[in-house]
Amino acid sequence: MAAPRRNGLLSSCEPCRKSKLRCDHSLPICQRCTARRRAPECTYHPCPLTKTGPKKYRARSYNGKNRTNTRYDDTSSHTELFDWVHKTPSVIARRSEAKPTETGDRFFTHLGFLGPTSHSTVFNDHGLAIESQSGALCDVNPGAVDSTMVEIGAQILSLLDQLPFYTEVLEKRFELFEGWIFGPQLVRKTLHRLQVLYHNLVGDSRADDRHARLLEWSRTIFRNTAATTETYSAMTLSEFVSKITPKWETVGLIFASIGAATYQIAPDEAVFKRDAVPGKDKQELREIAIAVSDMCLQFCNKAGAISDPLCWAAIQHTVLMMEMHGSNDYRTWQRQGDVVSLVFALGLHQREMDERIPFFLSEIRSRTMVAAYSMDKELATFLGRPPRICRQYCDIQLPLDISWEDLVADDSTRDAAVQQLDPDGWNVQGDPEKGARPRVALLASILREMVLEFSLSREVENLWYRVKSTVAKRTGETPDSLIETSQQILSLLLDLVSKQIRTGRVNHLTIFDFSYIGLPAAAVLSKSLLRRSQFSADQSTSEKPFPQSEIIQRLSVFAAHIETFFSSRESDYDTCMKGLSYIRQVLDFVLSPRPGDTSEQVTDETREGEGGLLGDTEMDFMTLFEDLNWEQELRPLFT
């Protein structure tokens, strides 16, 4: 509402005041001006009975050009909405962060987790406790939210008229895998709650006041975002979802999930072939999703609020960045840093019992920490950079091996499921689809951190005794055990594809496994095959016969599948094709006859350095294999 005048009455906008019409005092545009198509002129003068105010007051109203760009129109396409939202974030970020709004910011930033070395311990020792994580996040003056941010929020909320389509996209993803942070129950209830809110607040409105309702809803969500979500031990999932849904972090989470789902489900799904796809096609839908999720994260950053859903949204946004730009893009690395900052600020790295937290939220927090830790190790390994999360400073708990149905069920059902776990927390049925994935991810990430500790260490003395896998890469020697493991991996992948081909369709996610899991194994076998073909058998220290024929057959089939199934539009296509090219060159080198080139004729003089460049061979194969990063683009499926 407009600010009151000295006489206590609310100010009218200039068009209504001059026309002597009754103004409804709505901000930033009154409904009467909207109906009369005078939105560009709608402004509230601080002193309406004086002459035209100074420029600083006139600048607060939108000019006609800007209003044309920002005004919601039912005839506008989703592409136009995307263009407006997508081009605005950086401008709004600068405007919001440069200085407080004219009405004055009243945000009191949440302190978050404070560890034993924090200044808070000084006060705690004297009985002066600083406000803990459960305290109020901030006291927000609704007028402190920039009107431009409210306008952007309304534009984002207008995209929710396509909720049935978004729901169908996410259901297609759930058919492939449920995820182990944002399970189907959580996402479905959130989508349903958004649908109810949209229908009640906007859906039945007339075209002339639709935008005004979206603006008011946007203001409400800003207030909710800055407020604390109070929880209690007996809280149900439905009650929790009702509290977190009308917040920007939850809206951002949904759009980030939609964008990631477009990469995760099969590209030929019928849902993408409809005329009603927001943004006209799948690629523009992805652009809308990433722009909206990014803007929602900026809204939360402006409020200075931290929450569990905000951490989830940051993780899902990072996953979308990986899918869209690749794992080696700096923006992906930057966003992963935001995730790490959030889990530390929320205290997820030092788990303590909290009686106010419901069981399902406590378990989701365990999975969230595992996801952040796993993502950190995967990116650090892929990029060869120091990890951001060190296990020695964290108390990372293994999540329980129970299904999502049991996780959010009533107390008796949940307790019965927990009783079925063995002493180590694994389900006794041996079902890998219940809750084993986050547990396996944590165990694998711990091993990754140990490998990183040796691989990135500047100390190389006694490296052979410390970690053989690192020595294998540095010396070029491939242990028999590594060859056997690589053969098993490739064999299992090929068998899986063979079975799916017989059923008539290869799972889209299986194809990604070829780059994420298959290519590193193929690299080991190709490298071993090339080395054995270069050097005589009597120079090998291996005690087992080398299965050259089997390796050649598997590499040939593997290469054919990569070329057949991998789409050129995927983010890791170039890297995958580069690896495929190297494998084929190795096969050509091994299988093509070379006149006068026998294993007995290979001497030290024909080798050039570590690469082993031979005779007429133009390519230094060994150097190529050392330089190629076989840890292909990541496929994080924990979301």
MARLODREN-221946 format. One record per residue (C-alpha): x, y, z; residue in three letters. Coordinates in steps of 0.02 Angstrom, whole numbers, padded with zeros to 5 digits, always signed. Layout:
BEGIN
XYZAla
...
This chain:
BEGIN
+00000+00000+00000Met
+00051+00182-00024Ala
+00131+00278+00118Ala
+00012+00386+00224Pro
+00012+00575+00210Arg
+00027+00692+00359Arg
-00162+00689+00383Asn
-00156+00500+00403Gly
-00240+00461+00236Leu
-00154+00356+00104Leu
-00080+00445-00045Ser
-00164+00428-00214Ser
-00064+00405-00372Cys
-00045+00557-00485Glu
-00166+00502-00625Pro
-00305+00462-00501Cys
-00275+00621-00400Arg
-00281+00734-00553Lys
-00434+00645-00624Ser
-00519+00650-00452Lys
-00543+00461-00455Leu
-00540+00342-00308Arg
-00366+00260-00300Cys
-00339+00089-00220Asp
-00162+00143-00166His
-00080-00018-00232Ser
+00108-00020-00263Leu
+00195-00005-00381Pro
+00041+00018-00494Ile
-00137+00045-00437Cys
-00270-00064-00516Gln
-00367+00084-00587Arg
-00216+00141-00687Cys
-00192-00037-00745Thr
-00372-00046-00806Ala
-00359+00126-00889Arg
-00194+00079-00974Arg
-00104+00221-00885Arg
+00024+00111-00797Ala
+00174+00210-00865Pro
+00106+00368-00780Glu
+00063+00287-00613Cys
+00175+00361-00479Thr
+00153+00421-00300Tyr
+00213+00596-00267His
+00283+00625-00091Pro
+00201+00797-00085Cys
+00054+00789-00205Pro
-00005+00969-00179Leu
+00162+01049-00220Thr
+00251+01076-00382Lys
+00339+00938-00473Thr
+00465+00863-00354Gly
+00650+00847-00382Pro
+00719+00721-00504Lys
+00762+00598-00369Lys
+00576+00572-00335Tyr
+00525+00565-00517Arg
+00659+00433-00548Ala
+00570+00313-00432Arg
+00428+00285-00555Ser
+00453+00176-00707Tyr
+00463+00266-00872Asn
+00357+00213-01018Gly
+00495+00113-01102Lys
+00534+00009-00950Asn
+00352-00019-00911Arg
+00325-00091-01083Thr
+00462-00216-01052Asn
+00410-00266-00877Thr
+00221-00260-00889Arg
+00140-00431-00892Tyr
+00025-00459-01039Asp
-00077-00617-01063Asp
-00037-00612-01248Thr
+00151-00615-01218Ser
+00242-00780-01245Ser
+00348-00871-01119His
+00497-00833-01229Thr
+00470-00647-01201Glu
+00456-00676-01014Leu
+00619-00773-01019Phe
+00706-00635-01115Asp
+00654-00509-00982Trp
+00701-00617-00833Val
+00860-00685-00910His
+00932-00515-00952Lys
+00889-00436-00786Thr
+00979-00534-00646Pro
+01148-00449-00653Ser
+01067-00277-00661Val
+00953-00314-00514Ile
+01096-00390-00415Ala
+01198-00231-00434Arg
+01051-00121-00393Arg
+01005-00223-00240Ser
+01180-00240-00170Glu
+01248-00068-00212Ala
+01153+00024-00075Lys
+01002+00005+00039Pro
+00831+00043-00033Thr
+00760+00216-00005Glu
+00640+00152+00127Thr
+00786+00078+00222Gly
+00837-00103+00237Asp
+00800-00185+00404Arg
+00879-00354+00375Phe
+00966-00434+00521Phe
+01075-00567+00444Thr
+01063-00742+00518His
+01224-00794+00603Leu
+01213-00976+00554Gly
+01325-01111+00627Phe
+01461-01052+00746Leu
+01596-01176+00793Gly
+01707-01192+00947Pro
+01834-01064+00884Thr
+01700-00933+00853Ser
+01687-00772+00952His
+01522-00838+01018Ser
+01613-00954+01138Thr
+01676-00803+01235Val
+01498-00749+01270Phe
+01437-00926+01302Asn
+01571-00948+01435Asp
+01494-00801+01528His
+01315-00857+01504Gly
+01279-00734+01363Leu
+01219-00847+01223Ala
+01217-00778+01048Ile
+01061-00817+00949Glu
+01071-00993+00879Ser
+01016-01063+00714Gln
+00837-01084+00774Ser
+00819-00898+00811Gly
+00734-00771+00702Ala
+00820-00746+00537Leu
+00772-00568+00508Cys
+00645-00432+00538Asp
+00589-00372+00368Val
+00504-00211+00322Asn
+00400-00256+00168Pro
+00440-00087+00094Gly
+00625-00129+00099Ala
+00606-00248-00047Val
+00649-00162-00209Asp
+00496-00136-00319Ser
+00592-00199-00468Thr
+00626-00362-00377Met
+00441-00378-00340Val
+00405-00352-00524Glu
+00529-00487-00573Ile
+00451-00602-00444Gly
+00281-00575-00523Ala
+00350-00619-00693Gln
+00423-00780-00621Ile
+00259-00825-00537Leu
+00166-00801-00701Ser
+00264-00950-00768Leu
+00173-01062-00644Leu
+00022-01069-00758Asp
+00117-01213-00840Gln
+00127-01316-00680Leu
+00039-01468-00757Pro
+00175-01475-00890Phe
+00315-01458-00761Tyr
+00235-01597-00659Thr
+00233-01714-00808Glu
+00417-01679-00846Val
+00468-01720-00667Leu
+00360-01876-00664Glu
+00454-01939-00818Lys
+00614-01915-00721Arg
+00545-02010-00572Phe
+00513-02157-00687Glu
+00701-02170-00711Leu
+00759-02136-00533Phe
+00686-02059-00376Glu
+00837-01962-00318Gly
+00895-01965-00139Trp
+00878-01786-00081Ile
+00721-01721-00165Phe
+00616-01878-00166Gly
+00452-01898-00263Pro
+00345-01867-00109Gln
+00429-01702-00071Leu
+00423-01639-00250Val
+00243-01696-00282Arg
+00176-01614-00125Lys
+00270-01453-00167Thr
+00200-01450-00344Leu
+00025-01482-00279His
+00040-01344-00151Arg
+00102-01222-00283Leu
-00044-01270-00394Gln
-00168-01235-00253Val
-00088-01068-00211Leu
-00082-01014-00392Tyr
-00264-01060-00420His
-00324-00973-00261Asn
-00221-00814-00283Leu
-00211-00792-00470Val
-00301-00925-00570Gly
-00479-00856-00559Asp
-00432-00672-00580Ser
-00482-00564-00727Arg
-00351-00512-00852Ala
-00352-00331-00792Asp
-00306-00372-00612Asp
-00202-00528-00643Arg
-00039-00434-00636His
-00088-00344-00476Ala
-00121-00511-00392Arg
+00046-00579-00451Leu
+00132-00426-00379Leu
+00047-00449-00211Glu
+00091-00634-00210Trp
+00271-00589-00251Ser
+00278-00471-00101Arg
+00209-00607+00011Thr
+00341-00730-00047Ile
+00477-00604-00009Phe
+00412-00590+00169Arg
+00402-00779+00186Asn
+00578-00801+00118Thr
+00650-00690+00253Ala
+00555-00779+00393Ala
+00608-00931+00493Thr
+00525-01099+00459Thr
+00483-01164+00631Glu
+00485-01354+00647Thr
+00440-01480+00781Tyr
+00474-01666+00801Ser
+00297-01724+00758Ala
+00285-01617+00601Met
+00225-01711+00447Thr
+00295-01691+00272Leu
+00134-01606+00216Ser
+00147-01477+00356Glu
+00329-01445+00316Phe
+00293-01424+00130Val
+00152-01301+00167Ser
+00276-01190+00260Lys
+00420-01196+00134Ile
+00322-01188-00030Thr
+00282-01001-00033Pro
+00467-00955-00028Lys
+00585-00907-00168Trp
+00708-01047-00129Glu
+00572-01176-00157Thr
+00516-01095-00321Val
+00698-01095-00376Gly
+00717-01277-00326Leu
+00570-01329-00434Ile
+00631-01236-00588Phe
+00809-01301-00567Ala
+00739-01478-00553Ser
+00639-01453-00713Ile
+00791-01390-00806Gly
+00899-01536-00747Ala
+00760-01659-00792Ala
+00767-01604-00974Thr
+00943-01676-00980Tyr
+00906-01831-00878Gln
+00755-01902-00969Ile
+00758-01966-01147Ala
+00765-01827-01277Pro
+00628-01907-01382Asp
+00497-01906-01244Glu
+00327-01853-01310Ala
+00311-01719-01175Val
+00442-01614-01267Phe
+00353-01626-01435Lys
+00198-01530-01386Arg
+00156-01355-01442Asp
+00130-01298-01262Ala
+00312-01319-01208Val
+00360-01159-01115Pro
+00486-01065-01219Gly
+00432-01158-01377Lys
+00563-01297-01365Asp
+00668-01395-01242Lys
+00822-01285-01258Gln
+00728-01126-01219Glu
+00642-01215-01074Leu
+00815-01249-01004Arg
+00862-01066-01022Glu
+00703-01014-00932Ile
+00736-01139-00792Ala
+00914-01084-00759Ile
+00871-00898-00768Ala
+00727-00918-00645Val
+00823-01027-00522Ser
+00969-00906-00527Asp
+00855-00758-00493Met
+00771-00848-00347Cys
+00941-00879-00270Leu
+00980-00693-00288Gln
+00817-00651-00200Phe
+00868-00762-00053Cys
+01040-00685-00050Asn
+00963-00512-00041Lys
+00860-00565+00110Ala
+01013-00638+00195Gly
+00912-00791+00242Ala
+00977-00969+00248Ile
+00871-01125+00255Ser
+00867-01308+00209Asp
+00768-01276+00048Pro
+00893-01142-00001Leu
+01033-01270+00014Cys
+00931-01393-00091Trp
+00899-01260-00222Ala
+01085-01217-00229Ala
+01130-01401-00254Ile
+01001-01424-00390Gln
+01055-01264-00477His
+01234-01325-00476Thr
+01178-01489-00554Val
+01089-01391-00690Leu
+01246-01288-00719Met
+01346-01450-00739Met
+01222-01515-00866Glu
+01212-01353-00965Met
+01390-01287-00961His
+01495-01438-00912Gly
+01598-01480-00759Ser
+01751-01381-00814Asn
+01655-01217-00829Asp
+01704-01090-00696Tyr
+01521-01050-00660Arg
+01492-01229-00606Thr
+01642-01222-00490Trp
+01581-01056-00420Gln
+01406-01122-00385Arg
+01477-01276-00300Gln
+01569-01157-00184Gly
+01401-01080-00138Asp
+01337-01253-00091Val
+01486-01282+00023Val
+01459-01113+00107Ser
+01278-01157+00140Leu
+01308-01328+00217Val
+01437-01252+00334Phe
+01324-01106+00380Ala
+01181-01227+00416Leu
+01296-01334+00521Gly
+01262-01491+00420Leu
+01445-01540+00437His
+01430-01556+00627Gln
+01270-01651+00660Arg
+01193-01634+00831Glu
+01028-01702+00895Met
+00889-01572+00885Asp
+00723-01620+00961Glu
+00632-01490+00856Arg
+00680-01574+00692Ile
+00561-01706+00621Pro
+00638-01873+00575Phe
+00622-01852+00386Phe
+00707-01680+00389Leu
+00850-01747+00495Ser
+00877-01886+00369Glu
+00866-01767+00221Ile
+00999-01659+00303Arg
+01114-01811+00312Ser
+01086-01842+00127Arg
+01110-01659+00086Thr
+01281-01659+00170Met
+01329-01818+00078Val
+01275-01738-00086Ala
+01380-01583-00054Ala
+01529-01688-00002Tyr
+01511-01804-00152Ser
+01493-01659-00274Met
+01646-01576-00199Asp
+01753-01732-00221Lys
+01693-01765-00398Glu
+01728-01588-00457Leu
+01895-01581-00366Ala
+01947-01744-00449Thr
+01886-01691-00620Phe
+01973-01522-00612Leu
+02126-01575-00512Gly
+02093-01443-00381Arg
+02099-01451-00191Pro
+01932-01504-00118Pro
+01833-01378-00018Arg
+01762-01499+00111Ile
+01890-01593+00216Cys
+01826-01748+00306Arg
+01940-01720+00456Gln
+01840-01564+00502Tyr
+01669-01641+00475Cys
+01556-01766+00560Asp
+01472-01840+00406Ile
+01345-01974+00452Gln
+01294-02118+00341Leu
+01110-02096+00295Pro
+00993-02239+00339Leu
+00961-02369+00205Asp
+00773-02346+00198Ile
+00656-02299+00056Ser
+00571-02132+00032Trp
+00403-02209+00073Glu
+00467-02265+00243Asp
+00561-02103+00271Leu
+00403-01995+00266Val
+00282-02126+00335Ala
+00196-02124+00504Asp
+00297-02165+00659Asp
+00249-02349+00669Ser
+00287-02385+00486Thr
+00450-02290+00494Arg
+00506-02374+00655Asp
+00468-02545+00581Ala
+00578-02503+00430Ala
+00720-02446+00542Val
+00708-02608+00641Gln
+00739-02703+00479Gln
+00913-02627+00460Leu
+01069-02721+00510Asp
+01187-02649+00643Pro
+01281-02551+00509Asp
+01123-02469+00441Gly
+01101-02572+00281Trp
+00934-02649+00235Asn
+00936-02836+00261Val
+00843-02868+00098Gln
+00994-02810-00003Gly
+00883-02693-00105Asp
+00995-02560-00186Pro
+00846-02449-00228Glu
+00796-02410-00049Lys
+00929-02296+00023Gly
+01094-02375-00026Ala
+01144-02244-00155Arg
+01189-02101-00036Pro
+01282-02223+00076Arg
+01384-02290-00069Val
+01414-02113-00130Ala
+01486-02064+00039Leu
+01601-02215+00048Leu
+01661-02184-00130Ala
+01690-02000-00094Ser
+01796-02041+00058Ile
+01906-02146-00056Leu
+01912-02003-00181Arg
+01973-01886-00045Glu
+02110-02008+00002Met
+02164-02018-00180Val
+02161-01828-00194Leu
+02268-01815-00039Glu
+02404-01916-00125Phe
+02378-01855-00302Ser
+02384-01670-00261Leu
+02518-01684-00128Ser
+02684-01602-00164Arg
+02776-01742-00074Glu
+02813-01891-00186Val
+02935-01990-00080Glu
+02883-02172-00055Asn
+02731-02140-00164Leu
+02730-02320-00225Trp
+02700-02384-00052Tyr
+02568-02253-00014Arg
+02452-02273-00162Val
+02480-02385-00313Lys
+02343-02308-00420Ser
+02429-02139-00419Thr
+02596-02218-00465Val
+02511-02309-00609Ala
+02467-02143-00687Lys
+02635-02061-00654Arg
+02743-02208-00711Thr
+02630-02277-00847Gly
+02629-02451-00770Glu
+02458-02533-00759Thr
+02436-02666-00622Pro
+02347-02827-00668Asp
+02212-02790-00540Ser
+02171-02625-00626Leu
+02157-02712-00794Ile
+02041-02844-00722Glu
+01930-02714-00640Thr
+01921-02612-00801Ser
+01872-02768-00898Gln
+01734-02806-00774Gln
+01666-02629-00786Ile
+01665-02629-00975Leu
+01591-02803-00983Ser
+01448-02757-00866Leu
+01409-02599-00965Leu
+01407-02693-01129Leu
+01295-02829-01058Asp
+01176-02697-00991Leu
+01161-02612-01160Val
+01141-02780-01247Ser
+00993-02825-01137Lys
+00911-02655-01164Gln
+00935-02667-01352Ile
+00842-02832-01350Arg
+00696-02749-01259Thr
+00688-02617-01395Gly
+00752-02462-01306Arg
+00915-02410-01222Val
+00891-02310-01063Asn
+00951-02132-01084His
+01044-02138-00918Leu
+01136-02295-00970Thr
+01213-02197-01112Ile
+01282-02071-00989Phe
+01360-02213-00890Asp
+01470-02245-01041Phe
+01553-02076-01022Ser
+01552-02068-00834Tyr
+01605-02247-00798Ile
+01646-02331-00963Gly
+01773-02212-01038Leu
+01895-02216-00891Pro
+01891-02407-00896Ala
+01913-02404-01085Ala
+02061-02287-01064Ala
+02149-02409-00947Val
+02122-02554-01067Leu
+02173-02452-01220Ser
+02330-02392-01135Lys
+02377-02568-01080Ser
+02340-02635-01254Leu
+02451-02504-01336Leu
+02593-02532-01214Arg
+02588-02720-01239Arg
+02591-02698-01426Ser
+02743-02583-01414Gln
+02850-02681-01295Phe
+02897-02863-01301Ser
+02809-02985-01188Ala
+02970-03030-01098Asp
+02984-02850-01037Gln
+02819-02863-00946Ser
+02823-02895-00760Thr
+02646-02965-00762Ser
+02625-03142-00699Glu
+02460-03166-00792Lys
+02432-03185-00979Pro
+02369-03027-01061Phe
+02190-03050-01134Pro
+02225-02952-01292Gln
+02087-03030-01398Ser
+01951-02999-01268Glu
+02005-02820-01242Ile
+02005-02782-01428Ile
+01830-02855-01447Gln
+01758-02757-01300Arg
+01840-02594-01352Leu
+01772-02614-01529Ser
+01593-02642-01469Val
+01609-02502-01341Phe
+01667-02380-01475Ala
+01521-02427-01587Ala
+01396-02397-01448His
+01471-02228-01404Ile
+01454-02168-01583Glu
+01278-02237-01602Thr
+01195-02178-01443Phe
+01281-02019-01390Phe
+01190-01863-01442Ser
+01290-01717-01511Ser
+01188-01595-01405Arg
+01246-01662-01237Glu
+01366-01557-01135Ser
+01505-01686-01131Asp
+01493-01736-01314Tyr
+01658-01658-01368Asp
+01757-01740-01229Thr
+01673-01906-01261Cys
+01711-01898-01447Met
+01891-01853-01410Lys
+01908-02010-01303Gly
+01823-02113-01439Leu
+01948-02048-01566Ser
+02095-02102-01458Tyr
+02024-02275-01431Ile
+02002-02299-01618Arg
+02178-02241-01654Gln
+02243-02368-01530Val
+02142-02506-01613Leu
+02206-02452-01783Asp
+02384-02451-01720Phe
+02369-02622-01641Val
+02275-02707-01782Leu
+02360-02628-01932Ser
+02515-02720-01994Pro
+02675-02619-01987Arg
+02811-02681-02107Pro
+02967-02733-02014Gly
+02892-02688-01846Asp
+02896-02834-01726Thr
+02904-02837-01538Ser
+03085-02897-01546Glu
+03134-02746-01651Gln
+03073-02618-01526Val
+03224-02546-01437Thr
+03260-02400-01328Asp
+03314-02301-01480Glu
+03141-02316-01560Thr
+03056-02248-01406Arg
+03043-02063-01379Glu
+03014-02023-01197Gly
+02867-02086-01100Glu
+02755-02089-01250Gly
+02845-02227-01344Gly
+02832-02150-01518Leu
+02865-02291-01643Leu
+02941-02283-01818Gly
+02811-02215-01940Asp
+02681-02180-01807Thr
+02635-01996-01815Glu
+02547-01986-01647Met
+02622-01999-01475Asp
+02486-02111-01407Phe
+02552-02123-01231Met
+02561-01934-01215Thr
+02384-01921-01280Leu
+02321-02041-01150Phe
+02414-01952-01011Glu
+02344-01783-01063Asp
+02165-01839-01090Leu
+02056-01821-00937Asn
+01952-01980-00932Trp
+01847-01919-00786Glu
+01712-01862-00907Gln
+01574-01738-00870Glu
+01490-01784-00707Leu
+01316-01856-00694Arg
+01259-01820-00516Pro
+01097-01916-00488Leu
+01076-01879-00305Phe
+00947-01742-00337Thr
